[in-house]
Amino acid sequence: PGAAPADSLYFISPKNNEPQKASLQQKQNNVWESAKQYNSNRTAYAHQQQGDIYYTLVKTGKPIRLVRTADIETNPQFSFNDSMVVYQRNQNLYGWVVATGETVQLTRIQPGNATAGRGGTRPEPESAQDKWLKQDQLNTFLILRERKEKRDATDAYNKALPKEPTPRVIDIEDKNIQSLSISADGRFIAYRLFKMASNKTTIVPNYVTESGYTTDIITRTKVGQQAASSELFIYDRLADSLISFKNPALPGMQDLPDYAKDLPGTRDKISNRGISFSNITWSPAGHQLLVEIRSQDNKDRWLATWQEAGKPLKLADRQRDEAWVGGPANFSRGWINNETIWFVSEATGYSHLYTVNVKTGAKKALTSGKFEVQDVTPSANKKFFYISSNEVHPGEKHFYRLPAEGGKAIQLTSMEGNNDVTLSPDESTLAILYSYSNKPTELYLQPNAAGAKAVQVTNLAQSAEFKSYAWRNPELISIKASDGASVYARLYRSAKAGPVKPAVIFVHGAGYLQNAHKWWSSYFREYMFHNLLADEGYTVLDIDYRGSAGYGRDWRTGIYRHMGGKDLTDHVDAAKYLTDSLGIDKNRIGIYGGSYGGFITLMAMFTKPGVFAAGAALRPVTDWANYNHGYTSNILNEPFTDTLAYRRSSPLYFADGLQGHLLMCHGMLDVNVHYQDVVKLTQRLIELKKENWELASYPMEDHGFVEPSSWTDEYKRIFKLFEQVLKK
């Protein structure tokens, strides 16, 4: 508000709903509820602030600073049955005793060969020559003998003193430690070790710098990188023993993916697949551990529990996906009580909430149907789940309360659009960030009850100038694809009637993103541009093609092994809908989009000649072998194991098909989709002697532009392209 140059923190209180700007002191002292780690009866909590740990009694609200050091302390948790606050400093755990204020070191984890003494290396054994020389010196010099006798007497005295127990040294060699945590009863300490593989990283040159010299930005590896090693350990403090889970016995460890049938000889290479221990969570009491394990090819996710020393991991759930394991809330999991875990899975084709009794193995589905559970939060007393889902409509999000034992979910929100809810700490009130298709996000408050009225608190999202324009509420329609699927889309109808009937199809980015919905779009610039296009006589269509979010597993994975396949034909079918149902001239259809949208635009212009007369590809991927590993390997596997998938999915190999008019725009500081991609395609178009294409480069922009001048230049070019080609 007030045309400030940057965002500021505001707050409201139970007694005053008028937003107030937080002072610097208030911002520094603020503790987000999500940062608080409560004890089991929620009478006290611990939190980290500016690298130190604090303990606060809820009744008094006054924090006690436990440490004041130059080191950074993190990850506070209650342990030893709530009698101690345990936190991490560097690679070790320390405990602050609530009753006495005493601090205790709980682990001695050290890198390198630290098995002798406190981290030193083992001394070299003395040779016979050294032993003789040492004894000869003592025999020759009286003072040397006397000093040695005094040292020996002192050492003997010190050894006779009672010793304080110290933790054993745990040598982690040259590996890194993650998820260092202690069980609720304080007996066991779990941690993950990983070691990054030696992979070659890419650079992005920065040409416009303060120094005047070109500098290199170190960015990332390319798809196909070697995976990091991953191990899980549990240290038993009582038995002073270390338990390793390097190679757990899991079902399907040697299962090959279905695409292996396309690769001759692969089925002869049977071995355990690489895995990663992705998360560990202790039970609320005692010492049971929930372990999430994922295959490095991301086609399996195992949830297992460790329940007692001497026992292996016990499988609770396995999710297998021949494409890749994913979906909303896919990394959500936890404990409801000491016998029950909860998690989200796409096992039925849609993400739903499940519980498993870890003693009996009994699994229960708490939600079901052709909709997605997109967010899950257990209540403080663990008697309920609060979930967000699109059960009402794929383009709406609502908030529900669901009994933890199962039963009917009670819908708590009712406003049509997106209801992004945060519960108050006492769970009495919903804070709702609500938006609609043509209404930017505002804050509402509502009692935590079905049918309760939400009261608007802010009215700050729209300036008077913004409100002066009648922003369209785009129609949410469904288009029948050539394979019979229903494709949701936003439709902006032209404001002008005339003989020339052009249209533009917008392709959202990310692939896995939803834009044909009933809330304020993250593509708000494009939304405004589409209003402008409609004012200028264009019909605009914006579709949630195959691979988009919000429609279940089959839609999400519809691009597996062929990006530019069904996701592209969905746009071709959308063009046919424009001509058949809305009377659009088939020779006057354009297409544009950024990132994944830029990629689809290139595939459309290269492989579907005649369907689109003009295309604007913004920051596009041109060769998927150049992109990052996490995203690309899920969808296309790896370039050296699934060459077919990369060849048929990369626009670089289809540039010869360009017939229409093409504009490419790319930020030269793009550390996501590198500028190198568009440079390689530019060289290819030059070699092919192609006409009617151009490249606009933005030397000071990353993947997401930040300068208004860059956005303006880019969209002026896009508009000019459509005006010159689609209206000629």
ChimeraX attribute file (.defattr): number of C-alpha atoms within 10 A of each C-alpha:
attribute: neighborCount
match mode: 1-to-1
recipient: residues
	/A:1	12
	/A:2	6
	/A:3	7
	/A:4	7
	/A:5	7
	/A:6	6
	/A:7	8
	/A:8	11
	/A:9	12
	/A:10	12
	/A:11	12
	/A:12	13
	/A:13	9
	/A:14	5
	/A:15	6
	/A:16	9
	/A:17	14
	/A:18	12
	/A:19	13
	/A:20	12
	/A:21	13
	/A:22	15
	/A:23	12
	/A:24	10
	/A:25	8
	/A:26	12
	/A:27	13
	/A:28	11
	/A:29	10
	/A:30	11
	/A:31	13
	/A:32	8
	/A:33	11
	/A:34	8
	/A:35	14
	/A:36	18
	/A:37	19
	/A:38	21
	/A:39	20
	/A:40	17
	/A:41	9
	/A:42	12
	/A:43	12
	/A:44	20
	/A:45	22
	/A:46	26
	/A:47	26
	/A:48	20
	/A:49	17
	/A:50	9
	/A:51	15
	/A:52	20
	/A:53	25
	/A:54	18
	/A:55	23
	/A:56	18
	/A:57	15
	/A:58	13
	/A:59	8
	/A:60	9
	/A:61	11
	/A:62	11
	/A:63	16
	/A:64	12
	/A:65	15
	/A:66	19
	/A:67	15
	/A:68	11
	/A:69	10
	/A:70	8
	/A:71	11
	/A:72	16
	/A:73	22
	/A:74	19
	/A:75	18
	/A:76	26
	/A:77	23
	/A:78	26
	/A:79	26
	/A:80	18
	/A:81	15
	/A:82	20
	/A:83	17
	/A:84	24
	/A:85	26
	/A:86	27
	/A:87	27
	/A:88	22
	/A:89	16
	/A:90	11
	/A:91	14
	/A:92	17
	/A:93	23
	/A:94	19
	/A:95	25
	/A:96	22
	/A:97	18
	/A:98	15
	/A:99	8
	/A:100	9
	/A:101	12
	/A:102	11
	/A:103	16
	/A:104	14
	/A:105	16
	/A:106	20
	/A:107	20
	/A:108	18
	/A:109	20
	/A:110	18
	/A:111	16
	/A:112	15
	/A:113	15
	/A:114	19
	/A:115	15
	/A:116	11
	/A:117	9
	/A:118	11
	/A:119	17
	/A:120	11
	/A:121	12
	/A:122	11
	/A:123	7
	/A:124	6
	/A:125	7
	/A:126	9
	/A:127	9
	/A:128	8
	/A:129	8
	/A:130	11
	/A:131	10
	/A:132	11
	/A:133	12
	/A:134	10
	/A:135	11
	/A:136	11
	/A:137	12
	/A:138	15
	/A:139	11
	/A:140	10
	/A:141	10
	/A:142	10
	/A:143	10
	/A:144	12
	/A:145	14
	/A:146	12
	/A:147	12
	/A:148	12
	/A:149	12
	/A:150	11
	/A:151	11
	/A:152	12
	/A:153	12
	/A:154	12
	/A:155	11
	/A:156	11
	/A:157	10
	/A:158	11
	/A:159	10
	/A:160	9
	/A:161	8
	/A:162	7
	/A:163	8
	/A:164	6
	/A:165	6
	/A:166	11
	/A:167	13
	/A:168	16
	/A:169	17
	/A:170	18
	/A:171	16
	/A:172	16
	/A:173	13
	/A:174	13
	/A:175	16
	/A:176	14
	/A:177	19
	/A:178	16
	/A:179	17
	/A:180	19
	/A:181	25
	/A:182	25
	/A:183	23
	/A:184	24
	/A:185	17
	/A:186	24
	/A:187	17
	/A:188	24
	/A:189	22
	/A:190	21
	/A:191	18
	/A:192	22
	/A:193	21
	/A:194	19
	/A:195	14
	/A:196	12
	/A:197	11
	/A:198	10
	/A:199	14
	/A:200	10
	/A:201	11
	/A:202	15
	/A:203	16
	/A:204	19
	/A:205	16
	/A:206	17
	/A:207	15
	/A:208	13
	/A:209	10
	/A:210	7
	/A:211	7
	/A:212	8
	/A:213	10
	/A:214	12
	/A:215	14
	/A:216	13
	/A:217	14
	/A:218	12
	/A:219	14
	/A:220	17
	/A:221	17
	/A:222	19
	/A:223	22
	/A:224	20
	/A:225	17
	/A:226	13
	/A:227	18
	/A:228	16
	/A:229	16
	/A:230	21
	/A:231	19
	/A:232	24
	/A:233	16
	/A:234	21
	/A:235	21
	/A:236	16
	/A:237	16
	/A:238	9
	/A:239	10
	/A:240	11
	/A:241	13
	/A:242	14
	/A:243	14
	/A:244	13
	/A:245	15
	/A:246	15
	/A:247	13
	/A:248	15
	/A:249	13
	/A:250	16
	/A:251	11
	/A:252	14
	/A:253	17
	/A:254	13
	/A:255	14
	/A:256	19
	/A:257	13
	/A:258	9
	/A:259	14
	/A:260	13
	/A:261	11
	/A:262	10
	/A:263	12
	/A:264	8
	/A:265	9
	/A:266	13
	/A:267	12
	/A:268	7
	/A:269	9
	/A:270	11
	/A:271	10
	/A:272	15
	/A:273	13
	/A:274	17
	/A:275	23
	/A:276	21
	/A:277	22
	/A:278	18
	/A:279	18
	/A:280	23
	/A:281	19
	/A:282	23
	/A:283	22
	/A:284	21
	/A:285	17
	/A:286	18
	/A:287	21
	/A:288	21
	/A:289	23
	/A:290	25
	/A:291	23
	/A:292	19
	/A:293	22
	/A:294	20
	/A:295	20
	/A:296	18
	/A:297	20
	/A:298	23
	/A:299	19
	/A:300	23
	/A:301	25
	/A:302	19
	/A:303	22
	/A:304	22
	/A:305	23
	/A:306	19
	/A:307	18
	/A:308	11
	/A:309	14
	/A:310	8
	/A:311	8
	/A:312	16
	/A:313	19
	/A:314	19
	/A:315	18
	/A:316	21
	/A:317	19
	/A:318	18
	/A:319	15
	/A:320	17
	/A:321	17
	/A:322	14
	/A:323	25
	/A:324	21
	/A:325	22
	/A:326	21
	/A:327	25
	/A:328	22
	/A:329	19
	/A:330	18
	/A:331	15
	/A:332	15
	/A:333	24
	/A:334	20
	/A:335	21
	/A:336	23
	/A:337	15
	/A:338	17
	/A:339	15
	/A:340	18
	/A:341	22
	/A:342	23
	/A:343	21
	/A:344	24
	/A:345	26
	/A:346	23
	/A:347	14
	/A:348	12
	/A:349	18
	/A:350	24
	/A:351	30
	/A:352	28
	/A:353	25
	/A:354	20
	/A:355	25
	/A:356	20
	/A:357	17
	/A:358	21
	/A:359	13
	/A:360	10
	/A:361	15
	/A:362	11
	/A:363	16
	/A:364	14
	/A:365	15
	/A:366	19
	/A:367	18
	/A:368	15
	/A:369	12
	/A:370	14
	/A:371	20
	/A:372	28
	/A:373	27
	/A:374	21
	/A:375	20
	/A:376	22
	/A:377	17
	/A:378	19
	/A:379	19
	/A:380	15
	/A:381	12
	/A:382	14
	/A:383	13
	/A:384	19
	/A:385	25
	/A:386	22
	/A:387	21
	/A:388	22
	/A:389	24
	/A:390	19
	/A:391	16
	/A:392	12
	/A:393	15
	/A:394	20
	/A:395	21
	/A:396	19
	/A:397	27
	/A:398	23
	/A:399	25
	/A:400	21
	/A:401	21
	/A:402	21
	/A:403	17
	/A:404	18
	/A:405	13
	/A:406	15
	/A:407	10
	/A:408	11
	/A:409	17
	/A:410	16
	/A:411	19
	/A:412	20
	/A:413	25
	/A:414	16
	/A:415	15
	/A:416	18
	/A:417	20
	/A:418	25
	/A:419	25
	/A:420	19
	/A:421	24
	/A:422	16
	/A:423	19
	/A:424	13
	/A:425	12
	/A:426	8
	/A:427	12
	/A:428	11
	/A:429	16
	/A:430	22
	/A:431	20
	/A:432	24
	/A:433	18
	/A:434	23
	/A:435	21
	/A:436	20
	/A:437	25
	/A:438	18
	/A:439	19
	/A:440	18
	/A:441	23
	/A:442	17
	/A:443	20
	/A:444	20
	/A:445	20
	/A:446	21
	/A:447	18
	/A:448	20
	/A:449	16
	/A:450	14
	/A:451	13
	/A:452	12
	/A:453	16
	/A:454	19
	/A:455	13
	/A:456	15
	/A:457	16
	/A:458	15
	/A:459	13
	/A:460	12
	/A:461	13
	/A:462	14
	/A:463	12
	/A:464	7
	/A:465	7
	/A:466	10
	/A:467	11
	/A:468	9
	/A:469	9
	/A:470	9
	/A:471	15
	/A:472	17
	/A:473	16
	/A:474	22
	/A:475	16
	/A:476	17
	/A:477	15
	/A:478	17
	/A:479	18
	/A:480	14
	/A:481	19
	/A:482	14
	/A:483	10
	/A:484	8
	/A:485	13
	/A:486	15
	/A:487	21
	/A:488	22
	/A:489	21
	/A:490	23
	/A:491	21
	/A:492	24
	/A:493	21
	/A:494	21
	/A:495	14
	/A:496	14
	/A:497	9
	/A:498	7
	/A:499	8
	/A:500	15
	/A:501	22
	/A:502	28
	/A:503	32
	/A:504	26
	/A:505	26
	/A:506	25
	/A:507	28
	/A:508	26
	/A:509	21
	/A:510	15
	/A:511	22
	/A:512	18
	/A:513	15
	/A:514	22
	/A:515	24
	/A:516	29
	/A:517	26
	/A:518	24
	/A:519	23
	/A:520	19
	/A:521	20
	/A:522	11
	/A:523	12
	/A:524	13
	/A:525	12
	/A:526	15
	/A:527	21
	/A:528	14
	/A:529	15
	/A:530	26
	/A:531	24
	/A:532	16
	/A:533	23
	/A:534	21
	/A:535	15
	/A:536	14
	/A:537	19
	/A:538	30
	/A:539	25
	/A:540	26
	/A:541	25
	/A:542	24
	/A:543	27
	/A:544	28
	/A:545	31
	/A:546	27
	/A:547	25
	/A:548	24
	/A:549	23
	/A:550	29
	/A:551	24
	/A:552	22
	/A:553	24
	/A:554	15
	/A:555	22
	/A:556	24
	/A:557	23
	/A:558	19
	/A:559	23
	/A:560	20
	/A:561	24
	/A:562	18
	/A:563	26
	/A:564	22
	/A:565	17
	/A:566	20
	/A:567	21
	/A:568	22
	/A:569	18
	/A:570	24
	/A:571	28
	/A:572	19
	/A:573	18
	/A:574	24
	/A:575	24
	/A:576	19
	/A:577	16
	/A:578	23
	/A:579	19
	/A:580	12
	/A:581	9
	/A:582	13
	/A:583	12
	/A:584	21
	/A:585	17
	/A:586	19
	/A:587	18
	/A:588	23
	/A:589	28
	/A:590	29
	/A:591	31
	/A:592	26
	/A:593	23
	/A:594	25
	/A:595	24
	/A:596	23
	/A:597	24
	/A:598	28
	/A:599	29
	/A:600	33
	/A:601	33
	/A:602	32
	/A:603	27
	/A:604	26
	/A:605	28
	/A:606	22
	/A:607	18
	/A:608	17
	/A:609	14
	/A:610	17
	/A:611	21
	/A:612	27
	/A:613	20
	/A:614	29
	/A:615	30
	/A:616	32
	/A:617	29
	/A:618	28
	/A:619	29
	/A:620	28
	/A:621	29
	/A:622	30
	/A:623	21
	/A:624	26
	/A:625	23
	/A:626	19
	/A:627	21
	/A:628	17
	/A:629	20
	/A:630	16
	/A:631	12
	/A:632	20
	/A:633	24
	/A:634	21
	/A:635	21
	/A:636	25
	/A:637	25
	/A:638	20
	/A:639	18
	/A:640	11
	/A:641	15
	/A:642	17
	/A:643	16
	/A:644	15
	/A:645	19
	/A:646	24
	/A:647	18
	/A:648	16
	/A:649	25
	/A:650	22
	/A:651	28
	/A:652	23
	/A:653	17
	/A:654	18
	/A:655	21
	/A:656	16
	/A:657	17
	/A:658	23
	/A:659	20
	/A:660	20
	/A:661	20
	/A:662	25
	/A:663	21
	/A:664	26
	/A:665	23
	/A:666	31
	/A:667	23
	/A:668	23
	/A:669	25
	/A:670	24
	/A:671	20
	/A:672	17
	/A:673	25
	/A:674	25
	/A:675	25
	/A:676	18
	/A:677	20
	/A:678	26
	/A:679	14
	/A:680	13
	/A:681	19
	/A:682	19
	/A:683	11
	/A:684	17
	/A:685	17
	/A:686	11
	/A:687	10
	/A:688	13
	/A:689	9
	/A:690	15
	/A:691	13
	/A:692	11
	/A:693	18
	/A:694	13
	/A:695	16
	/A:696	14
	/A:697	17
	/A:698	19
	/A:699	17
	/A:700	17
	/A:701	19
	/A:702	19
	/A:703	20
	/A:704	16
	/A:705	17
	/A:706	11
	/A:707	10
	/A:708	9
	/A:709	9
	/A:710	17
	/A:711	15
	/A:712	11
	/A:713	12
	/A:714	22
	/A:715	16
	/A:716	11
	/A:717	16
	/A:718	22
	/A:719	14
	/A:720	12
	/A:721	19
	/A:722	26
	/A:723	15
	/A:724	11
	/A:725	18
	/A:726	22
	/A:727	16
	/A:728	8
